[in-house]
Amino acid sequence: MAAASPWKSASEPSAAGVFLNHLVTSGIVTEKNLEIELLELEKDTADIVHPSFLAEKCHSLQSMNNHLEAVLKEKRSLRQRLLKPMCQENLPIEAVYHRSMVHLMELAVTFIEKLETHIETIRNIPRVDANLKKMSQALAKMDILVTETEQLAENILKWREQQREISLSIPRILAEENHL
């Protein structure tokens, strides 16, 4: 089956033409209304389809295309220029702003020094709840261990007191045995 040609002859009506003809014959739309709509449509689109407007748009697109091609050709050198540090270049700043720039540089240096810490803090934000839960569990375990340690210390002190009493009573027991 051959594809229909997009350039149909004027004798063959298009689907839009058939639909408009149906609207006119049914009385929904009059030919006068269609003519008015077509004139308004022509006025609205005249500036868009006018050859000078199209030429201007074509020229701006070609200009943009040329610029993008130049950027692509210079991509490597542009990337190297962007990566090159600008630290040792002089920046012209009016004298009244020098004091502010010194303060700004101090703030920038401080910020850069603390940047890794800030980034690590931000990375840990999603884990704060889990870390708090772990810390609560660890604190509870520490409380238990402290209680056990206190009990153990009391037991050791009691045992030490018992041992002292035993060691004090041994000579007395031995003396009593020798006496018997």
Contact map, one row per residue, 1 for C-alpha under 8 A:
111000000000000000000000000000000000000000000000000000000000000000000000000000000000000000000000000000000000000000000000000000000000000000000000000000000000000000000000000000000000
111100000000000000000000000000000000000000000000000000000000000000000000000000000000000000000000000000000000000000000000000000000000000000000000000000000000000000000000000000000000
111110000000000000000000000000000000000000000000000000000000000000000000000000000000000000000000000000000000000000000000000000000000000000000000000000000000000000000000000000000000
011111000000000000000000000000000000000000000000000000000000000000000000000000000000000000000000000000000000000000000000000000000000000000000000000000000000000000000000000000000000
001111110000000000000000000000000000000000000000000000000000000000000000000000000000000000000000000000000000000000000000000000000000000000000000000000000000000000000000000000000000
000111110000000000000000000000000000000000000000000000000000000000000000000000000000000000000000000000000000000000000000000000000000000000000000000000000000000000000000000000000000
000011111000000000000000000000000000000000000000000000000000000000000000000000000000000000000000000000000000000000000000000000000000000000000000000000000000000000000000000000000000
000011111101000000000000000000000000000000000000000000000000000000000000000000000000000000000000000000000000000000000000000000000000000000000000000000000000000000000000000000000000
000000111111000000000000000000000000000000000000000000000000000000000000000000000000000000000000000000000000000000000000000000000000000000000000000000000000000000000000000000000000
000000011111100000000000000000000000000000000000000000000000000000000000000000000000000000000000000000000000000000000000000000000000000000000000000000000000000000000000000000000000
000000001111100000000000000000000000000000000000000000000000000000000000000000000000000000000000000000000000000000000000000000000000000000000000000000000000000000000000000000000000
000000011111110000000000000000000000000000000000000000000000000000000000000000000000000000000000000000000000000000000000000000000000000000000000000000000000000000000000000000000000
000000000111111011000000000000000000000000000000000000000000000000000000000000000000000000000000000000000000000000000000000000000000000000000000000000000000000000000000000000000000
000000000001111111000000000000000000000000000000000000000000000000000000000000000000000000000000000000000000000000000000000000000000000000000000000000000000000000000000000000000000
000000000000111111100000000000000000000000000000000000000000000000000000000000000000000000000000000000000000000000000000000000000000000000000000000000000000000000000000000000000000
000000000000011111110000000000000000000000000000000000000000000000000000000000000000000000000000000000000000000000000000000000000000000000000000000000000000000000000000000000000000
000000000000111111111000000000000000000000000000000000000000000000000000000000000000000000000000000000000000000000000000000000000000000000000000000000000000000000000000000000000000
000000000000111111111100000000000000000000000000000000000000000000000000000000000000000000000000000000000000000000000000000000000000000000000000000000000000000000000000000000000000
000000000000001111111110000000000000000000000000000000000000000000000000000000000000000000000000000000000000000000000000000000000000000000000000000000000000000000000000000000000000
000000000000000111111111000000000000000000000000000000000000000000000000000000000000000000000000000000000000000000000000000000000000000000000000000000000000000000000000000000000000
000000000000000011111111100000000000000000000000000000000000000000000000000000000000000000000000000000000000000000000000000000000000000000000000000000000000000000000000000000000000
000000000000000001111111110000000000000000000000000000000000000000000000000000000000000000000000000000000000000000000000000000000000000000000000000000000000000000000000000000000000
000000000000000000111111111110000000000000000000000000000000000000000000000000000000000000000000000000000000000000000000000000000000000000000000000000000000000000000000000000000000
000000000000000000011111111111100000000000000000000000000000000000000000000000000000000000000000000000000000000000000000000000000000000000000000000000000000000000000000000000000000
000000000000000000001111111100000000000000000000000000000000000000000000000000000000000000000000000000000000000000000000000000000000000000000000000000000000000000000000000000000000
000000000000000000000111111110000000000000000000000000000000000000000000000000000000000000000000000000000000000000000000000000000000000000000000000000000000000000000000000000000000
000000000000000000000011111111000000000000000000000000000000000000000000000000000000000000000000000000000000000000000000000000000000000000000000000000000000000000000000000000000000
000000000000000000000011111111000000000000000000000000000000000000000000000000000000000000000000000000000000000000000000000000000000000000000000000000000000000000000000000000000000
000000000000000000000011011111101100000000000000000000000000000000000000000000000000000000000000000000000000000000000000000000000000000000000000000000000000000000000000000000000000
000000000000000000000001001111111100000000000000000000000000000000000000000000000000000000000000000000000000000000000000000000000000000000000000000000000000000000000000000000000000
000000000000000000000001000011111110000000000000000000000000000000000000000000000000000000000000000000000000000000000000000000000000000000000000000000000000000000000000000000000000
000000000000000000000000000001111111000000000000000000000000000000000000000000000000000000000000000000000000000000000000000000000000000000000000000000000000000000000000000000000000
000000000000000000000000000011111111100000000000000000000000000000000000000000000000000000000000000000000000000000000000000000000000000000000000000000000000000000000000000000000000
000000000000000000000000000011111111110000000000000000000000000000000000000000000000000000000000000000000000000000000000000000000000000000000000000000000000000000000000000000000000
000000000000000000000000000000111111111000000000000000000000000000000000000000000000000000000000000000000000000000000000000000000000000000000000000000000000000000000000000000000000
000000000000000000000000000000011111111100000000000000000000000000000000000000000000000000000000000000000000000000000000000000000000000000000000000000000000000000000000000000000000
000000000000000000000000000000001111111110000000000000000000000000000000000000000000000000000000000000000000000000000000000000000000000000000000000000000000000000000000000000000000
000000000000000000000000000000000111111111000000000000000000000000000000000000000000000000000000000000000000000000000000000000000000000000000000000000000000000000000000000000000000
000000000000000000000000000000000011111111100000000000000000000000000000000000000000000000000000000000000000000000000000000000000000000000000000000000000000000000000000000000000000
000000000000000000000000000000000001111111110000000000000000000000000000000000000000000000000000000000000000000000000000000000000000000000000000000000000000000000000000000000000000
000000000000000000000000000000000000111111111000000000000000000000000000000000000000000000000000000000000000000000000000000000000000000000000000000000000000000000000000000000000000
000000000000000000000000000000000000011111111100000000000000000000000000000000000000000000000000000000000000000000000000000000000000000000000000000000000000000000000000000000000000
000000000000000000000000000000000000001111111110000000000000000000000000000000000000000000000000000000000000000000000000000000000000000000000000000000000000000000000000000000000000
000000000000000000000000000000000000000111111110000000000000000000000000000000000000000000000000000000000000000000000000000000000000000000000000000000000000000000000000000000000000
000000000000000000000000000000000000000011111111100000000000000000000000000000000000000000000000000000000000000000000000000000000000000000000000000000000000000000000000000000000000
000000000000000000000000000000000000000001111111110000000000000000000000000000000000000000000000000000000000000000000000000000000000000000000000000000000000000000000000000000000000
000000000000000000000000000000000000000000111111110010000000000000000000000000000000000000000000000000000000000000000000000000000000000000000000000000000000000000000000000000000000
000000000000000000000000000000000000000000001111110011000000000000000000000000000000000000000000000000000000000000000000000000000000000000000000000000000000000000000000000000000000
000000000000000000000000000000000000000000001111111011000000000000000000000000000000000000000000000000000000000000000000000000000000000000000000000000000000000000000000000000000000
000000000000000000000000000000000000000000000111111111000000000000000000000000000000000000000000000000000000000000000000000000000000000000000000000000000000000000000000000000000000
000000000000000000000000000000000000000000000000111111100000000000000000000000000000000000000000000000000000000000000000000000000000000000000000000000000000000000000000000000000000
000000000000000000000000000000000000000000000000011111110000000000000000000000000000000000000000000000000000000000000000000000000000000000000000000000000000000000000000000000000000
000000000000000000000000000000000000000000000011111111111000000000000000000000000000000000000000000000000000000000000000000000000000000000000000000000000000000000000000000000000000
000000000000000000000000000000000000000000000001111111111100000000000000000000000000000000000000000000000000000000000000000000000000000000000000000000000000000000000000000000000000
000000000000000000000000000000000000000000000000001111111110000000000000000000000000000000000000000000000000000000000000000000000000000000000000000000000000000000000000000000000000
000000000000000000000000000000000000000000000000000111111111000000000000000000000000000000000000000000000000000000000000000000000000000000000000000000000000000000000000000000000000
000000000000000000000000000000000000000000000000000011111111100000000000000000000000000000000000000000000000000000000000000000000000000000000000000000000000000000000000000000000000
000000000000000000000000000000000000000000000000000001111111110000000000000000000000000000000000000000000000000000000000000000000000000000000000000000000000000000000000000000000000
000000000000000000000000000000000000000000000000000000111111111000000000000000000000000000000000000000000000000000000000000000000000000000000000000000000000000000000000000000000000
000000000000000000000000000000000000000000000000000000011111111100000000000000000000000000000000000000000000000000000000000000000000000000000000000000000000000000000000000000000000
000000000000000000000000000000000000000000000000000000001111111110000000000000000000000000000000000000000000000000000000000000000000000000000000000000000000000000000000000000000000
000000000000000000000000000000000000000000000000000000000111111111000000000000000000000000000000000000000000000000000000000000000000000000000000000000000000000000000000000000000000
000000000000000000000000000000000000000000000000000000000011111111100000000000000000000000000000000000000000000000000000000000000000000000000000000000000000000000000000000000000000
000000000000000000000000000000000000000000000000000000000001111111110000000000000000000000000000000000000000000000000000000000000000000000000000000000000000000000000000000000000000
000000000000000000000000000000000000000000000000000000000000111111111000000000000000000000000000000000000000000000000000000000000000000000000000000000000000000000000000000000000000
000000000000000000000000000000000000000000000000000000000000011111111100000000000000000000000000000000000000000000000000000000000000000000000000000000000000000000000000000000000000
000000000000000000000000000000000000000000000000000000000000001111111110000000000000000000000000000000000000000000000000000000000000000000000000000000000000000000000000000000000000
000000000000000000000000000000000000000000000000000000000000000111111111000000000000000000000000000000000000000000000000000000000000000000000000000000000000000000000000000000000000
000000000000000000000000000000000000000000000000000000000000000011111111100000000000000000000000000000000000000000000000000000000000000000000000000000000000000000000000000000000000
000000000000000000000000000000000000000000000000000000000000000001111111110000000000000000000000000000000000000000000000000000000000000000000000000000000000000000000000000000000000
000000000000000000000000000000000000000000000000000000000000000000111111111000000000000000000000000000000000000000000000000000000000000000000000000000000000000000000000000000000000
000000000000000000000000000000000000000000000000000000000000000000011111111000000000000000000000000000000000000000000000000000000000000000000000000000000000000000000000000000000000
000000000000000000000000000000000000000000000000000000000000000000001111111100000000000000000000000000000000000000000000000000000000000000000000000000000000000000000000000000000000
000000000000000000000000000000000000000000000000000000000000000000000111111111000000000000000000000000000000000000000000000000000000000000000000000000000000000000000000000000000000
000000000000000000000000000000000000000000000000000000000000000000000011111111100000000000000000000000000000000000000000000000000000000000000000000000000000000000000000000000000000
000000000000000000000000000000000000000000000000000000000000000000000000111111110000000000000000000000000000000000000000000000000000000000000000000000000000000000000000000000000000
000000000000000000000000000000000000000000000000000000000000000000000000011111111000000000000000000000000000000000000000000000000000000000000000000000000000000000000000000000000000
000000000000000000000000000000000000000000000000000000000000000000000000011111111100000000000000000000000000000000000000000000000000000000000000000000000000000000000000000000000000
000000000000000000000000000000000000000000000000000000000000000000000000001111111110000000000000000000000000000000000000000000000000000000000000000000000000000000000000000000000000
000000000000000000000000000000000000000000000000000000000000000000000000000111111111000000000000000000000000000000000000000000000000000000000000000000000000000000000000000000000000
000000000000000000000000000000000000000000000000000000000000000000000000000011111111000000000000000000000000000000000000000000000000000000000000000000000000000000000000000000000000
000000000000000000000000000000000000000000000000000000000000000000000000000001111111100000000000000000000000000000000000000000000000000000000000000000000000000000000000000000000000
000000000000000000000000000000000000000000000000000000000000000000000000000000111111100000000000000000000000000000000000000000000000000000000000000000000000000000000000000000000000
000000000000000000000000000000000000000000000000000000000000000000000000000000011111110000000000000000000000000000000000000000000000000000000000000000000000000000000000000000000000
000000000000000000000000000000000000000000000000000000000000000000000000000000000111111100000000000000000000000000000000000000000000000000000000000000000000000000000000000000000000
000000000000000000000000000000000000000000000000000000000000000000000000000000000001111110000000000000000000000000000000000000000000000000000000000000000000000000000000000000000000
000000000000000000000000000000000000000000000000000000000000000000000000000000000000111110000000000000000000000000000000000000000000000000000000000000000000000000000000000000000000
000000000000000000000000000000000000000000000000000000000000000000000000000000000000111111000000000000000000000000000000000000000000000000000000000000000000000000000000000000000000
000000000000000000000000000000000000000000000000000000000000000000000000000000000000011111100000000000000000000000000000000000000000000000000000000000000000000000000000000000000000
000000000000000000000000000000000000000000000000000000000000000000000000000000000000000111110000000000000000000000000000000000000000000000000000000000000000000000000000000000000000
000000000000000000000000000000000000000000000000000000000000000000000000000000000000000011111000000000000000000000000000000000000000000000000000000000000000000000000000000000000000
000000000000000000000000000000000000000000000000000000000000000000000000000000000000000001111100000000000000000000000000000000000000000000000000000000000000000000000000000000000000
000000000000000000000000000000000000000000000000000000000000000000000000000000000000000000111110110000000000000000000000000000000000000000000000000000000000000000000000000000000000
000000000000000000000000000000000000000000000000000000000000000000000000000000000000000000011111110000000000000000000000000000000000000000000000000000000000000000000000000000000000
000000000000000000000000000000000000000000000000000000000000000000000000000000000000000000001111110000000000000000000000000000000000000000000000000000000000000000000000000000000000
000000000000000000000000000000000000000000000000000000000000000000000000000000000000000000000111111000000000000000000000000000000000000000000000000000000000000000000000000000000000
000000000000000000000000000000000000000000000000000000000000000000000000000000000000000000001111111110000000000000000000000000000000000000000000000000000000000000000000000000000000
000000000000000000000000000000000000000000000000000000000000000000000000000000000000000000001111111111000000000000000000000000000000000000000000000000000000000000000000000000000000
000000000000000000000000000000000000000000000000000000000000000000000000000000000000000000000001111111100000000000000000000000000000000000000000000000000000000000000000000000000000
000000000000000000000000000000000000000000000000000000000000000000000000000000000000000000000000111111110000000000000000000000000000000000000000000000000000000000000000000000000000
000000000000000000000000000000000000000000000000000000000000000000000000000000000000000000000000111111111000000000000000000000000000000000000000000000000000000000000000000000000000
000000000000000000000000000000000000000000000000000000000000000000000000000000000000000000000000011111111100000000000000000000000000000000000000000000000000000000000000000000000000
000000000000000000000000000000000000000000000000000000000000000000000000000000000000000000000000001111111110000000000000000000000000000000000000000000000000000000000000000000000000
000000000000000000000000000000000000000000000000000000000000000000000000000000000000000000000000000111111111000000000000000000000000000000000000000000000000000000000000000000000000
000000000000000000000000000000000000000000000000000000000000000000000000000000000000000000000000000011111111100000000000000000000000000000000000000000000000000000000000000000000000
000000000000000000000000000000000000000000000000000000000000000000000000000000000000000000000000000001111111110000000000000000000000000000000000000000000000000000000000000000000000
000000000000000000000000000000000000000000000000000000000000000000000000000000000000000000000000000000111111111000000000000000000000000000000000000000000000000000000000000000000000
000000000000000000000000000000000000000000000000000000000000000000000000000000000000000000000000000000011111111100000000000000000000000000000000000000000000000000000000000000000000
000000000000000000000000000000000000000000000000000000000000000000000000000000000000000000000000000000001111111110000000000000000000000000000000000000000000000000000000000000000000
000000000000000000000000000000000000000000000000000000000000000000000000000000000000000000000000000000000111111111000000000000000000000000000000000000000000000000000000000000000000
000000000000000000000000000000000000000000000000000000000000000000000000000000000000000000000000000000000011111111100000000000000000000000000000000000000000000000000000000000000000
000000000000000000000000000000000000000000000000000000000000000000000000000000000000000000000000000000000001111111110000000000000000000000000000000000000000000000000000000000000000
000000000000000000000000000000000000000000000000000000000000000000000000000000000000000000000000000000000000111111110000000000000000000000000000000000000000000000000000000000000000
000000000000000000000000000000000000000000000000000000000000000000000000000000000000000000000000000000000000011111111100000000000000000000000000000000000000000000000000000000000000
000000000000000000000000000000000000000000000000000000000000000000000000000000000000000000000000000000000000001111111110000000000000000000000000000000000000000000000000000000000000
000000000000000000000000000000000000000000000000000000000000000000000000000000000000000000000000000000000000000111111111000000000000000000000000000000000000000000000000000000000000
000000000000000000000000000000000000000000000000000000000000000000000000000000000000000000000000000000000000000001111111100000000000000000000000000000000000000000000000000000000000
000000000000000000000000000000000000000000000000000000000000000000000000000000000000000000000000000000000000000001111111110000000000000000000000000000000000000000000000000000000000
000000000000000000000000000000000000000000000000000000000000000000000000000000000000000000000000000000000000000000111111111000000000000000000000000000000000000000000000000000000000
000000000000000000000000000000000000000000000000000000000000000000000000000000000000000000000000000000000000000000011111111100000000000000000000000000000000000000000000000000000000
000000000000000000000000000000000000000000000000000000000000000000000000000000000000000000000000000000000000000000001111111110000000000000000000000000000000000000000000000000000000
000000000000000000000000000000000000000000000000000000000000000000000000000000000000000000000000000000000000000000000111111110000000000000000000000000000000000000000000000000000000
000000000000000000000000000000000000000000000000000000000000000000000000000000000000000000000000000000000000000000000011111111000000000000000000000000000000000000000000000000000000
000000000000000000000000000000000000000000000000000000000000000000000000000000000000000000000000000000000000000000000001111111110000000000000000000000000000000000000000000000000000
000000000000000000000000000000000000000000000000000000000000000000000000000000000000000000000000000000000000000000000000111111110000000000000000000000000000000000000000000000000000
000000000000000000000000000000000000000000000000000000000000000000000000000000000000000000000000000000000000000000000000001111111000000000000000000000000000000000000000000000000000
000000000000000000000000000000000000000000000000000000000000000000000000000000000000000000000000000000000000000000000000000111111110000000000000000000000000000000000000000000000000
000000000000000000000000000000000000000000000000000000000000000000000000000000000000000000000000000000000000000000000000000111111111000000000000000000000000000000000000000000000000
000000000000000000000000000000000000000000000000000000000000000000000000000000000000000000000000000000000000000000000000000001111111100000000000000000000000000000000000000000000000
000000000000000000000000000000000000000000000000000000000000000000000000000000000000000000000000000000000000000000000000000000111111110000000000000000000000000000000000000000000000
000000000000000000000000000000000000000000000000000000000000000000000000000000000000000000000000000000000000000000000000000000111111111000000000000000000000000000000000000000000000
000000000000000000000000000000000000000000000000000000000000000000000000000000000000000000000000000000000000000000000000000000011111111100000000000000000000000000000000000000000000
000000000000000000000000000000000000000000000000000000000000000000000000000000000000000000000000000000000000000000000000000000001111111110000000000000000000000000000000000000000000
000000000000000000000000000000000000000000000000000000000000000000000000000000000000000000000000000000000000000000000000000000000111111111000000000000000000000000000000000000000000
000000000000000000000000000000000000000000000000000000000000000000000000000000000000000000000000000000000000000000000000000000000011111111100000000000000000000000000000000000000000
000000000000000000000000000000000000000000000000000000000000000000000000000000000000000000000000000000000000000000000000000000000001111111110000000000000000000000000000000000000000
000000000000000000000000000000000000000000000000000000000000000000000000000000000000000000000000000000000000000000000000000000000000111111111000000000000000000000000000000000000000
000000000000000000000000000000000000000000000000000000000000000000000000000000000000000000000000000000000000000000000000000000000000011111111100000000000000000000000000000000000000
000000000000000000000000000000000000000000000000000000000000000000000000000000000000000000000000000000000000000000000000000000000000001111111110000000000000000000000000000000000000
000000000000000000000000000000000000000000000000000000000000000000000000000000000000000000000000000000000000000000000000000000000000000111111111000000000000000000000000000000000000
000000000000000000000000000000000000000000000000000000000000000000000000000000000000000000000000000000000000000000000000000000000000000011111111100000000000000000000000000000000000
000000000000000000000000000000000000000000000000000000000000000000000000000000000000000000000000000000000000000000000000000000000000000001111111110000000000000000000000000000000000
000000000000000000000000000000000000000000000000000000000000000000000000000000000000000000000000000000000000000000000000000000000000000000111111111000000000000000000000000000000000
000000000000000000000000000000000000000000000000000000000000000000000000000000000000000000000000000000000000000000000000000000000000000000011111111100000000000000000000000000000000
000000000000000000000000000000000000000000000000000000000000000000000000000000000000000000000000000000000000000000000000000000000000000000001111111110000000000000000000000000000000
000000000000000000000000000000000000000000000000000000000000000000000000000000000000000000000000000000000000000000000000000000000000000000000111111111000000000000000000000000000000
000000000000000000000000000000000000000000000000000000000000000000000000000000000000000000000000000000000000000000000000000000000000000000000011111111100000000000000000000000000000
000000000000000000000000000000000000000000000000000000000000000000000000000000000000000000000000000000000000000000000000000000000000000000000001111111110000000000000000000000000000
000000000000000000000000000000000000000000000000000000000000000000000000000000000000000000000000000000000000000000000000000000000000000000000000111111111000000000000000000000000000
000000000000000000000000000000000000000000000000000000000000000000000000000000000000000000000000000000000000000000000000000000000000000000000000011111111100000000000000000000000000
000000000000000000000000000000000000000000000000000000000000000000000000000000000000000000000000000000000000000000000000000000000000000000000000001111111110000000000000000000000000
000000000000000000000000000000000000000000000000000000000000000000000000000000000000000000000000000000000000000000000000000000000000000000000000000111111111000000000000000000000000
000000000000000000000000000000000000000000000000000000000000000000000000000000000000000000000000000000000000000000000000000000000000000000000000000011111111100000000000000000000000
000000000000000000000000000000000000000000000000000000000000000000000000000000000000000000000000000000000000000000000000000000000000000000000000000001111111110000000000000000000000
000000000000000000000000000000000000000000000000000000000000000000000000000000000000000000000000000000000000000000000000000000000000000000000000000000111111111000000000000000000000
000000000000000000000000000000000000000000000000000000000000000000000000000000000000000000000000000000000000000000000000000000000000000000000000000000011111111100000000000000000000
000000000000000000000000000000000000000000000000000000000000000000000000000000000000000000000000000000000000000000000000000000000000000000000000000000001111111110000000000000000000
000000000000000000000000000000000000000000000000000000000000000000000000000000000000000000000000000000000000000000000000000000000000000000000000000000000111111111000000000000000000
000000000000000000000000000000000000000000000000000000000000000000000000000000000000000000000000000000000000000000000000000000000000000000000000000000000011111111100000000000000000
000000000000000000000000000000000000000000000000000000000000000000000000000000000000000000000000000000000000000000000000000000000000000000000000000000000001111111110000000000000000
000000000000000000000000000000000000000000000000000000000000000000000000000000000000000000000000000000000000000000000000000000000000000000000000000000000000111111111000000000000000
000000000000000000000000000000000000000000000000000000000000000000000000000000000000000000000000000000000000000000000000000000000000000000000000000000000000011111111100000000000000
000000000000000000000000000000000000000000000000000000000000000000000000000000000000000000000000000000000000000000000000000000000000000000000000000000000000001111111110000000000000
000000000000000000000000000000000000000000000000000000000000000000000000000000000000000000000000000000000000000000000000000000000000000000000000000000000000000111111111000000000000
000000000000000000000000000000000000000000000000000000000000000000000000000000000000000000000000000000000000000000000000000000000000000000000000000000000000000011111111100000000000
000000000000000000000000000000000000000000000000000000000000000000000000000000000000000000000000000000000000000000000000000000000000000000000000000000000000000001111111110000000000
000000000000000000000000000000000000000000000000000000000000000000000000000000000000000000000000000000000000000000000000000000000000000000000000000000000000000000111111111000000000
000000000000000000000000000000000000000000000000000000000000000000000000000000000000000000000000000000000000000000000000000000000000000000000000000000000000000000011111111100000000
000000000000000000000000000000000000000000000000000000000000000000000000000000000000000000000000000000000000000000000000000000000000000000000000000000000000000000001111111110000000
000000000000000000000000000000000000000000000000000000000000000000000000000000000000000000000000000000000000000000000000000000000000000000000000000000000000000000000111111111000000
000000000000000000000000000000000000000000000000000000000000000000000000000000000000000000000000000000000000000000000000000000000000000000000000000000000000000000000011111111100000
000000000000000000000000000000000000000000000000000000000000000000000000000000000000000000000000000000000000000000000000000000000000000000000000000000000000000000000001111111110000
000000000000000000000000000000000000000000000000000000000000000000000000000000000000000000000000000000000000000000000000000000000000000000000000000000000000000000000000111111111000
000000000000000000000000000000000000000000000000000000000000000000000000000000000000000000000000000000000000000000000000000000000000000000000000000000000000000000000000011111111100
000000000000000000000000000000000000000000000000000000000000000000000000000000000000000000000000000000000000000000000000000000000000000000000000000000000000000000000000001111111110
000000000000000000000000000000000000000000000000000000000000000000000000000000000000000000000000000000000000000000000000000000000000000000000000000000000000000000000000000111111111
000000000000000000000000000000000000000000000000000000000000000000000000000000000000000000000000000000000000000000000000000000000000000000000000000000000000000000000000000011111111
000000000000000000000000000000000000000000000000000000000000000000000000000000000000000000000000000000000000000000000000000000000000000000000000000000000000000000000000000001111111
000000000000000000000000000000000000000000000000000000000000000000000000000000000000000000000000000000000000000000000000000000000000000000000000000000000000000000000000000000111111
000000000000000000000000000000000000000000000000000000000000000000000000000000000000000000000000000000000000000000000000000000000000000000000000000000000000000000000000000000011111
